[in-house]
Amino acid sequence: MTERGQELSATVDGQIAELIDLLGRLDQAALRRPCPGREKLGDGTIGAAVRHTADNYKRMADFVQTSDRMSAAYGGHRIPRLLRALSHGPQNHADHDHGAAQHDNGYTADDVDVDAVLEQLEASREALGRIGELADSQLDAVPPKDSFRFCDGQRTLAQVLAGLLKHQAHQLEALRTAA
């Protein structure tokens, strides 16, 4: 366990706890309200933004769950196999800022199953707890450019995770403000 891993783990745990708390205070009417600044997420509602944010944590959890199984060398560093398998780069996302086409995903307030989202968040939270177990060598690995969001061939895994958590913090801020 490293201090950096523990800090990242504590950040994600706090973020998910905040989203769970927020979701627990929202009724169906609140989920249907607009979420300013997130109009391009599905139908632009709080519910759509909640689902998108929860799905982001799931994608992060999938990423972290396999990041401890390092494989082939890249640029003198070992990289998580999942990064190569996902091919989650600009070839799949022409707009790295994730424009409307990337965010639509059919998210609507009408199909938010609060219990299912809460269950997903708890599962993601548990899986993301593994960040705290990553060794310095794993956190210092440099994923290949365009292999996953925020991967530029120069940022370390720790920096990529920090970037993902910063993005999630912006999502949470928008949800807090809208709610």
C-alpha positions as CSV (number, residue, x, y, z in Angstrom):
1,M,0.0,0.0,0.0
2,T,1.2,3.5,-0.9
3,E,0.2,6.9,0.4
4,R,-0.7,8.0,-3.1
5,G,-2.9,4.9,-3.6
6,Q,-4.5,5.5,-0.2
7,E,-5.2,9.2,-1.1
8,L,-6.8,8.2,-4.5
9,S,-8.8,5.5,-2.8
10,A,-10.1,7.9,-0.1
11,T,-11.0,10.4,-2.8
12,V,-13.1,8.0,-4.8
13,D,-14.7,6.6,-1.6
14,G,-15.7,10.1,-0.5
15,Q,-17.1,10.9,-4.0
16,I,-19.2,7.8,-4.2
17,A,-20.4,8.3,-0.6
18,E,-21.5,11.8,-1.6
19,L,-23.3,10.5,-4.7
20,I,-25.0,7.8,-2.7
21,D,-26.1,10.4,-0.1
22,L,-27.3,12.8,-2.8
23,L,-29.2,10.0,-4.6
24,G,-30.9,9.0,-1.4
25,R,-32.3,12.5,-1.0
26,L,-33.7,12.8,-4.6
27,D,-37.2,11.8,-5.5
28,Q,-38.5,11.1,-9.0
29,A,-39.5,14.7,-9.5
30,A,-36.0,15.9,-8.6
31,L,-34.5,13.3,-11.0
32,R,-36.5,14.9,-13.9
33,R,-35.2,18.4,-13.2
34,P,-32.7,19.8,-15.6
35,C,-29.0,19.5,-14.7
36,P,-27.4,22.8,-15.9
37,G,-24.1,22.3,-17.7
38,R,-25.0,18.6,-18.4
39,E,-27.5,19.2,-21.1
40,K,-25.6,16.9,-23.5
41,L,-26.0,13.9,-21.1
42,G,-29.0,12.0,-22.4
43,D,-32.1,14.0,-21.7
44,G,-30.1,16.6,-19.7
45,T,-31.8,15.8,-16.4
46,I,-30.4,15.2,-13.0
47,G,-31.3,11.5,-13.4
48,A,-29.3,11.2,-16.6
49,A,-26.3,12.9,-15.0
50,V,-26.6,10.5,-12.0
51,R,-26.6,7.5,-14.3
52,H,-23.7,8.8,-16.3
53,T,-21.7,9.5,-13.2
54,A,-22.4,6.1,-11.8
55,D,-21.5,4.4,-15.1
56,N,-18.2,6.4,-15.0
57,Y,-17.4,4.9,-11.6
58,K,-18.2,1.4,-13.0
59,R,-15.8,2.0,-15.9
60,M,-13.1,3.2,-13.5
61,A,-13.7,0.1,-11.3
62,D,-13.3,-2.2,-14.4
63,F,-10.1,-0.3,-15.2
64,V,-8.7,-0.6,-11.6
65,Q,-9.8,-4.3,-11.2
66,T,-7.4,-5.3,-13.9
67,S,-4.7,-2.7,-13.4
68,D,-2.9,-4.9,-10.9
69,R,-2.3,-7.5,-13.5
70,M,0.5,-5.9,-15.4
71,S,1.6,-7.3,-18.7
72,A,3.7,-6.3,-21.7
73,A,6.2,-3.6,-21.4
74,Y,5.6,-0.2,-23.0
75,G,8.2,2.6,-23.1
76,G,10.1,1.0,-20.3
77,H,7.0,0.8,-18.1
78,R,4.6,-2.1,-17.6
79,I,1.0,-1.3,-18.4
80,P,-2.4,-2.7,-17.3
81,R,-3.6,-5.2,-19.9
82,L,-7.1,-3.7,-19.8
83,L,-5.8,-0.4,-21.2
84,R,-4.8,-2.2,-24.4
85,A,-7.9,-4.3,-24.5
86,L,-10.3,-1.3,-24.1
87,S,-8.9,0.7,-27.0
88,H,-10.7,3.6,-25.4
89,G,-9.0,6.4,-27.3
90,P,-9.8,9.0,-29.9
91,Q,-10.5,6.4,-32.5
92,N,-13.6,5.7,-30.5
93,H,-14.1,9.2,-29.3
94,A,-13.5,11.8,-32.0
95,D,-14.1,14.5,-29.4
96,H,-11.8,13.9,-26.4
97,D,-14.1,16.1,-24.3
98,H,-16.9,13.7,-24.9
99,G,-19.5,15.7,-26.9
100,A,-23.2,15.0,-27.2
101,A,-22.8,11.8,-29.2
102,Q,-20.6,10.2,-26.6
103,H,-22.8,11.2,-23.7
104,D,-26.2,10.4,-25.0
105,N,-26.2,6.7,-24.2
106,G,-29.9,6.8,-23.8
107,Y,-29.8,8.3,-20.3
108,T,-33.1,9.6,-19.2
109,A,-34.7,10.4,-15.9
110,D,-37.6,8.1,-16.6
111,D,-35.5,5.0,-16.6
112,V,-33.4,5.6,-13.5
113,D,-33.8,2.6,-11.2
114,V,-32.5,4.2,-8.0
115,D,-32.0,0.8,-6.3
116,A,-30.0,-0.5,-9.2
117,V,-27.8,2.7,-9.4
118,L,-27.2,2.4,-5.6
119,E,-26.2,-1.2,-6.0
120,Q,-23.9,-0.4,-8.9
121,L,-22.3,2.4,-6.9
122,E,-21.6,0.1,-3.9
123,A,-20.1,-2.5,-6.2
124,S,-17.9,0.2,-7.9
125,R,-16.9,1.6,-4.5
126,E,-15.8,-1.9,-3.3
127,A,-13.8,-2.5,-6.5
128,L,-12.3,1.0,-6.5
129,G,-11.0,0.3,-3.0
130,R,-8.3,-1.7,-4.7
131,I,-6.7,1.6,-5.8
132,G,-5.3,1.7,-2.2
133,E,-3.5,-1.6,-2.9
134,L,-1.6,-0.5,-6.0
135,A,2.1,-0.4,-5.6
136,D,4.2,2.6,-6.5
137,S,5.5,0.7,-9.6
138,Q,1.9,0.2,-10.7
139,L,0.9,3.9,-10.0
140,D,4.1,5.0,-11.9
141,A,3.3,2.9,-15.0
142,V,2.6,5.0,-18.1
143,P,-0.3,3.7,-20.2
144,P,0.0,4.1,-23.9
145,K,-1.3,7.2,-25.6
146,D,-5.0,7.1,-26.3
147,S,-5.5,3.8,-24.6
148,F,-8.0,5.2,-22.1
149,R,-9.4,8.6,-21.2
150,F,-6.6,10.9,-20.1
151,C,-3.9,8.6,-21.3
152,D,-1.5,10.6,-23.4
153,G,1.6,8.4,-23.3
154,Q,3.2,10.6,-20.7
155,R,0.8,10.6,-17.7
156,T,1.3,7.8,-15.1
157,L,-1.5,5.6,-14.0
158,A,-1.7,7.7,-10.8
159,Q,-2.1,10.9,-12.9
160,V,-4.8,9.2,-15.1
161,L,-6.7,8.1,-12.1
162,A,-6.4,11.6,-10.6
163,G,-7.7,13.1,-13.9
164,L,-10.7,10.7,-13.8
165,L,-11.5,11.7,-10.2
166,K,-11.2,15.3,-11.1
167,H,-13.7,14.8,-13.9
168,Q,-16.0,13.0,-11.5
169,A,-15.7,15.8,-9.0
170,H,-17.0,18.2,-11.7
171,Q,-20.0,15.8,-12.3
172,L,-20.7,15.8,-8.6
173,E,-20.5,19.6,-8.4
174,A,-23.0,19.9,-11.2
175,L,-25.3,17.4,-9.4
176,R,-25.0,19.2,-6.1
177,T,-25.8,22.5,-7.7
178,A,-28.8,21.1,-9.6
179,A,-30.2,19.3,-6.7
